[in-house]
């Protein structure tokens, strides 16, 4: 017996006691019910009879299933809703999307395959075969014309079925409202409910052009310090299991409150640098508001601005605060919700590796947290229900970090010293020396058509993050809006971002930085004080600079009423005609499954011949003999008047065709300009 006890105690720590999340749970028999019941969902599903194939004499026996109601079906405990699909096969790797256009391409199958290989080589940064590039160059005109036709089909389809296309957006809007309420409650506690009145109007950056055409650039970039926890992510790729978990538990992970970036520039350092010249404290989100306000409906429109002046040197300090959350939902708020949920998910124990950056500059690994604090010896096998708070999500707080970057906005006439705080998405190595420039999770609204181009806001933010962090690469994960299926892992570089900004939005970064320089010069002339910088759709191409007033008037507004006057919704977004075209160069999972060239019709399979419909012939009785008709004799000579009329008809038909083709080209150019 003693040998048995010693052997059992020695082997006890090595035994597997199951996952900690399933411990102290009730037995399955407590919830087991009778299977042969009309209200049981599985029983009803197995005995369901299709009414279209049900014969008249068998309808009497099917009346027992009419008492089944959807309210009595078993619900998914994770979402508290009845599952829409009873079975889900994850062993099948294909997406299941079908291309919405039923038409064959002008390219044959071999040309199609050669162009696909060229795109894949460019996307993977591999050398292109010479014979494939020859085919690519020879079919350029065909592909360009076909791309315009396909883009027009996609545009018309989205505008006609806009609410159906963006129907999966509803749950993201619901999750954003919860996050918005948490964020606003904290903001309203920090800022008093004062009355504000417009002090002055400032032009937006698109209007801030100097008299002499000049450019500006970002130079002397230096990463001063990092504080917080940064993820170690050598291979940037989102796992399907993570996205499937977020698809089911989006509300749980997206309703966590966002932490503010730490203020890494101390007051002593600020005063010391102010003695040497003018300084500008400009967080990345505030910089994005200056560059992109008014472009999209779902962007931030208000932020606080403080202008101070040194009593000894007379130099000014322009300090921008983080902008307030957007009050309309759209493309960017959808991606923001999924990004917040993903960051909360990977912050849970066992999901990722982290590095701790301390204020003194030291770096250390964050120890992994155990799944459960209880050891296997202290298990309680009796079921005891625990009280769960309805507001508690039961998950750990998201890990966050802040980085302080100092850089110079250099122009021909003046250099500006700017301090920017931003968050580092991840590092590629375990010593924290290779930061990842940026990581976007872009939701694809038309996954059955292809991958959309990035919005101007996303391109500018990716370019600024990579420029300020001095990173070689960034990353964009493209995910389907319908079911959060991963579609493409895209690598970003500064050169590719600048090319997309130039090709899609006609934007030059040196010119845009010059406009920013001119705007900051205008702010330097504003008197010292605290201001609210806001944008209103009533005054396009303008910023409104507002200050607090002691006496309320007809022109003034209350701060709290402005921030919480409306509930975030997608109504404004759905009523707009904003549209993101499909990228003709991104080869995603849809194109891989269907062997389809982006922005093109599918290739015609070899051996498939289109059959023409033959006209029906009347049935004839073989006994009745039909007399043969004599063929009409054609006139040998055609008169001159008839020849002239035919020539005129051909000329008019040719002119009509040219006018129709020209009108179609004009319409296609309008769509491509969107």
C-alpha positions, 0 to 999 in steps of 0.5 A, spaced: 500 500 500 505 504 501 508 503 495 502 504 491 501 511 495 508 513 493 507 511 486 501 515 485 504 521 489 510 521 484 506 520 478 500 525 480 504 531 477 505 528 470 498 526 469 493 531 465 487 534 468 484 537 462 483 544 460 482 549 466 476 552 463 472 546 463 474 545 471 468 546 476 463 545 471 456 541 471 455 534 468 452 534 461 447 529 464 444 536 468 442 539 461 441 532 457 434 532 454 429 527 451 431 527 443 424 525 440 421 531 441 418 536 436 421 542 439 428 539 439 432 542 433 436 536 431 430 532 431 426 537 427 432 538 422 433 530 421 425 529 420 424 535 416 421 534 409 422 539 403 414 541 401 416 542 394 417 534 393 412 532 398 406 529 395 399 531 397 397 524 400 403 525 405 402 532 408 397 529 413 403 526 417 407 532 416 403 536 421 406 534 427 412 538 425 409 545 424 409 546 432 416 547 432 418 554 433 425 557 432 425 560 439 425 553 442 431 551 439 438 551 442 442 557 442 449 558 442 451 560 449 457 564 446 452 569 442 446 567 445 443 566 438 440 560 434 446 558 429 444 560 422 448 554 419 447 547 423 454 544 420 461 548 418 466 544 415 473 547 416 477 542 413 475 545 406 480 550 405 476 554 399 472 560 400 466 558 397 465 565 394 463 565 386 464 571 381 458 575 380 459 576 373 457 571 367 461 573 361 468 570 358 474 574 358 477 576 351 484 573 353 485 566 352 487 560 357 494 561 356 494 568 356 490 568 362 495 563 366 501 567 363 498 574 366 497 570 373 504 568 373 507 575 372 502 578 378 504 573 383 512 574 381 511 581 382 507 580 389 512 575 392 518 580 389 520 574 385 523 575 378 518 574 372 519 569 366 521 573 360 516 569 356 510 571 361 512 578 361 512 578 353 505 576 354 503 581 359 506 586 355 502 584 348 495 583 352 496 590 355 490 593 351 486 588 352 486 587 359 486 595 360 479 595 356 476 589 360 478 592 367 474 598 365 468 594 364 469 590 370 470 596 374 464 599 372 460 592 373 462 592 380 461 599 381 454 599 379 452 592 383 455 596 389 451 602 388 444 598 386 445 593 392 449 598 397 445 596 403 445 588 402 453 589 401 454 592 407 449 588 411 454 585 415 457 591 418 451 592 423 455 588 428 461 592 427 457 598 428 454 595 435 460 594 437 463 601 436 457 604 440 459 600 446 467 602 445 464 609 443 460 610 450 466 607 454 471 612 451 466 618 451 464 617 459 472 618 460 473 624 456 467 628 459 470 627 466 476 630 464 474 636 460 468 641 463 462 642 460 464 649 457 461 653 452 465 655 446 464 660 440 468 660 433 474 664 434 477 664 427 477 660 421 483 656 418 484 653 411 485 646 410 491 643 408 489 642 401 488 650 401 495 651 404 499 653 398 505 657 398 506 663 393 512 659 390 511 652 389 516 648 394 516 642 397 518 639 404 520 633 407 521 629 413 528 629 416 533 627 422 528 622 425 530 619 431 526 614 436 528 617 443 524 612 447 519 606 448 515 605 454 510 599 455 509 592 452 511 590 444 509 584 441 515 579 438 512 577 431 517 574 427 512 572 421 507 577 421 500 573 419 494 572 422 491 565 424 485 563 421 483 560 428 484 567 431 479 570 426 474 565 427 474 566 434 473 573 433 468 572 428 464 569 434 466 573 440 467 580 437 463 583 442 467 580 448 474 582 445 472 589 442 468 592 448 474 593 452 477 601 453 482 603 449 488 606 453 491 613 452 498 613 449 503 615 455 506 622 455 513 621 454 515 628 453 516 631 460 515 638 462 522 639 464 524 637 457 519 641 454 521 647 457 528 646 456 527 645 448 523 651 448 528 655 450 532 653 443 526 654 439 519 653 437 517 646 438 510 642 436 507 636 439 503 633 434 501 625 436 500 621 430 492 621 430 492 628 431 497 629 424 492 624 421 486 629 422 490 635 419 491 631 413 485 627 412 479 631 415 473 631 410 475 626 406 471 620 409 465 621 413 467 616 419 474 620 421 475 624 427 473 632 427 475 635 433 481 635 438 484 640 443 490 645 441 494 649 446 499 654 444 504 657 450 509 662 449 516 662 453 517 668 458 524 668 457 525 666 450 519 668 447 518 661 443 512 658 442 509 651 443 504 648 439 501 642 443 496 638 440 491 633 444 489 626 441 482 627 437 475 625 439 472 619 436 469 619 430 461 619 431 459 616 424 461 609 422 464 607 416 470 603 413 475 606 418 471 604 424 470 597 422 477 596 421 478 599 428 473 595 431 476 589 429 483 591 430 481 593 437 478 586 438 485 582 435 489 586 440 485 584 446 485 577 444 493 576 443 494 580 450 490 574 453 495 569 456 498 564 452 497 567 445 503 571 444 510 573 446 512 580 449 517 585 450 517 590 456 520 597 454 522 600 461 523 608 462 530 607 463 531 604 456 532 596 459 528 591 455 526 584 458 521 579 456 515 578 459 514 572 463 508 567 460 502 567 465 499 561 467 492 559 464 489 558 471 492 559 478 489 553 481 493 547 482 490 540 480 491 538 487 486 544 489 480 542 484 473 542 487 469 537 484 462 539 486 459 544 482 458 551 485 455 556 480 459 563 480 456 570 480 458 573 473 458 581 473 454 583 466 459 589 465 465 584 466 468 581 459 472 576 463 478 578 459 485 581 461 487 588 459 490 589 452 497 590 452 499 597 449 506 601 448 508 608 447 514 611 442 516 618 442 519 620 435 523 627 434 523 629 427 524 635 423 519 638 417 524 641 413 522 646 407 526 651 403 525 657 408 524 654 415 525 648 419 520 645 424 522 641 430 516 636 431 515 631 437 510 625 435 507 619 439 505 613 436 504 606 438 509 600 435 505 594 432 510 589 433 518 587 433 521 582 428 526 580 433 527 578 440 532 584 442 527 589 439 531 592 434 527 591 428 520 594 429 515 593 424 513 599 420 505 598 421 500 593 421 493 594 418 487 589 418 483 591 412 476 589 411 474 587 404 467 589 403 466 585 396 470 579 397 467 575 391 470 581 387 477 581 389 481 586 394 479 593 394 485 599 394 487 602 400 483 608 402 487 615 402 487 615 410 490 608 410 495 609 405 497 616 409 498 613 416 502 607 413 507 611 410 507 616 416 508 610 421 514 607 416 517 613 415 517 615 423 519 608 425 524 608 420 522 601 418 523 597 411 516 594 411 509 594 413 504 589 413 496 589 411 492 583 413 486 583 408 480 580 411 473 578 409 467 583 412 462 577 411 465 571 415 472 574 417 476 569 413 483 571 411 484 573 404 491 576 403 497 578 407 500 584 403 507 587 404 508 594 404 514 598 402 515 606 402 515 606 395 509 602 393 505 606 398 508 613 394 506 609 388 499 608 390 498 615 393 500 618 386 496 613 382 489 613 385 489 619 389 494 624 385 497 625 392 505 627 392 508 627 399 513 632 398 507 637 396 503 635 402 508 636 407 509 643 404 502 644 405 502 642 413 508 646 413 504 652 411 498 650 416 503 650 422 506 657 420 499 660 420 497 657 427 504 660 429 500 667 428 494 665 433 495 668 440 496 664 446 491 660 449 487 653 449 483 652 443 478 647 440 480 645 433 474 642 429 471 641 422 464 642 420 461 639 413 457 646 413 464 649 412 468 645 407 475 646 406 476 650 413 478 648 420 474 652 425 478 654 431 474 655 437 475 658 444 471 658 451 467 663 453 463 665 459 457 667 456 453 663 452 450 666 446 446 663 439 453 662 436 456 658 442 455 651 443 456 646 449 462 641 449 458 635 452 452 636 447 457 636 441 460 630 443 454 626 445 449 629 441 448 623 436 449 616 437 454 613 432 451 610 426 452 608 419 446 612 416 450 617 413 455 612 410 450 608 407 447 614 403 453 616 400 456 614 394 463 613 396 466 607 393 473 603 393 475 600 386 478 593 386 485 593 385 488 590 379 494 588 382 492 584 388 492 576 387 488 574 393 485 567 395 479 568 391 483 569 385 487 563 387 481 558 388 478 560 381 484 561 377 482 568 376 486 574 373 484 580 378 479 585 375 478 581 369 472 576 366 474 568 367 478 565 361 474 561 357 475 553 358 478 550 352 473 546 348 467 549 350 463 552 344 458 557 345 451 554 342 447 558 338 439 557 338 437 554 332 430 557 329 424 552 330 422 549 324 414 548 323 412 540 323 410 538 316 406 532 314 410 527 309 404 525 305 402 533 303 407 535 298 409 542 298 410 545 291 417 548 290 418 556 290 421 559 284 427 563 287 426 570 285 431 573 280 435 579 282 436 585 278 442 586 274 443 593 275 442 597 282 440 604 281 444 610 283 439 613 288 439 606 292 447 606 292 447 613 295 442 611 300 445 605 302 452 609 303 448 614 307 445 609 312 452 606 313 455 613 314 450 614 319 450 608 323 458 608 323 457 615 326 452 613 331 457 607 334 462 612 334 458 617 339 456 611 343 463 608 344 465 615 346 460 616 351 461 609 354 469 611 355 466 618 358 462 614 363 468 609 365 473 615 366 468 618 371 467 611 375 475 610 375 476 617 378 472 615 384 
